[in-house]
Amino acid sequence: MARPITLFTGQWADLPFEEVARLAGEWGYDGLEIACWGDHFDVRAAVEDDSYIAGRKEILDKHGLQVFAISNHLNGQAVCDDPIDERHRGIVHPRVWGDGDPEGVRQRAAEEMKYTARAAAKLGVNTVVGFTGSKIWKTVAMFPPVPQSMVDEGYQDFADRWNPILDVFDEVGVRFAHEVHPSEIAYDYWTTVAALEAVGHREAFGLNWDPSHFVWQDLDPVGFLWDFKDRIYHVDCKDAKRQVGNGRNGRMGSHLAWADPRRGWDFVSTGHGDVPWEACFRMLNTIGYDGPISVEWEDAGMDRLVGAPDALAFVKRTAFDPPSAAFDAAFSSGS
């Protein structure tokens, strides 16, 4: 069976949920990865009001769509972040922000993620994609010199805050797929190893693989899939393009806006960047990943009404299915 191709609604949250569903259905997407912001999915309403879930499913059915995962990156970010400031006020739900007291925000964000697990279970999906935040991302430049004890304390803080959340995920039979991403507790290969160790490799905590974040860090997205094959719980399909080599553009972005030509890299529509997609899809076949391929459109240089169907066409053309069991049997027997 072909892997479903879904559209992540996070970059479409300015539009009503039904409008996004209509567009995705008309373009030919199989389903949605629903963001828990805008009016797309309210986790509290989902848990407390059965009619809310029924209403979301009715919209999906109307447009011939399925749902395999929901995502709560924005509220998850506030669970561990330090500092908590005006940036978070702009992304978290007002009930999470509350009075803005930093520790209060972190605790309310943790409760929101517990609700997210319960909401996913009620919706009938077993994967929540999101961010964790990080107490120690602010130290990434390693200057002023960062003592190892400070780094260790950051991973302990992550474990202390997320283990109670993951207990709820276990309770309701849902998994958390952390997106390995700059500004998170796991943002590259070795920080992913450290994060998994911090929570004792518990099954509730896995990974959302998005290769765009590997490209600009000069990491190997294909090797990452192999090494963490038992933890790839979800796949986001987003591309990135390096724009370095002229002696001026740096990998850190220089505090410049997306699509500014002076940046050292940018997100681009899937298939237009530096991700080795064929090798990636072959490796997904090799490790037996059979979940959705979720297109995350985030190209500031292309109109999204062009980019989203363009990305879908590319994935349909490139993400070939693994060989059938019959082919495997014939091949192994030498027939």
Steps between C-alpha positions, in 0.01 A plus 500: 500500500633844409608719788251785546615852413368764737521877530617653828258781578736701722591750229133534406359587841402848382229328294196325646544126540227419253661719234833320541324164483323606181827606337685185604219280375483678165877470455489126564653464846402185689468676833617767741752528780285733708659787691368576849476874444290744305153349481635170371497291818435602861624222726292608800180507296590162351534341844203669665242506218422189295320709239826685423675181383193406298511841332867467403439152357200625305717765331768244417247257358335772294829563319614139474781537753644291780706600804801306625662751737440829677772751581547733793842652440415846633379407847759224536773758443414670828535188717878532539599835350706748698449789468125523452432838342293694248586249228305233686208731563468521122476122449346324800128482568375790718402253771862378506642850513268608785672771700832438326686381809772281342468196725124522483520501120720189504264314729191597302677400179569158652132461585410602144721220366326250728168617358652459153571132562144444621357695206701293252365180652142628474559598137630149433863580419804360677761766424550855623775700330661792676781686669634462853671834555840513666648664806847487345451604137611848613845350568546356150783740410693360801618846597521621767649158576227253596581254780393140437287518814284765334444279195424199720250703698326600177441137403386421853256790482366359172454155654336638814250705301424254221485167683168590670366607159619175344327308780170632363604405146561146624171500688296576185713304250640796306864573404680834494712567191749773586611704201881515501544870442718796604378655830394157636656263752582273202612705200769280338638146515675500836236707679245245379708225662515704821126572504409134455739406778351767727154337486634146518413418137136466599278404207265795541776735383606473138592724210344699221749493213519826303812504279495874434650565843786262426602660171609834635685333789695273259350188657413182313121451497530153348742364759283651773206291381705182522650570841167599657281264297308375803410859597372646173135549594411761239645665188469865399600568142664843478800617299778754556746672269851607599599847384858507626828521316520869417698589812214701651201272563529302823323187619361673808274725293630837625160593656366552148146419391408190302564540125751781555776420246766585759406197711722193484205264453125500458205264502375426150216298353564126512717389209657841442778480758797294614330207675597171323139388473544179303756369748275608787193321366707189428618500860146547629413186304803320641411572863138402439341837566138472388350814651396819324726729302388844615576798277597804704484795266729782621642678196497877540597538134206308352127558531363222718207439266763405241749341737270256679370321187849519347643322806225238488579422135870465583439262791259287296764473229796433730377315810467162332362213703725220628509175302201273557532190717458286188791677330716460812425126515576451131820703521630317807431160342679595180190450283 
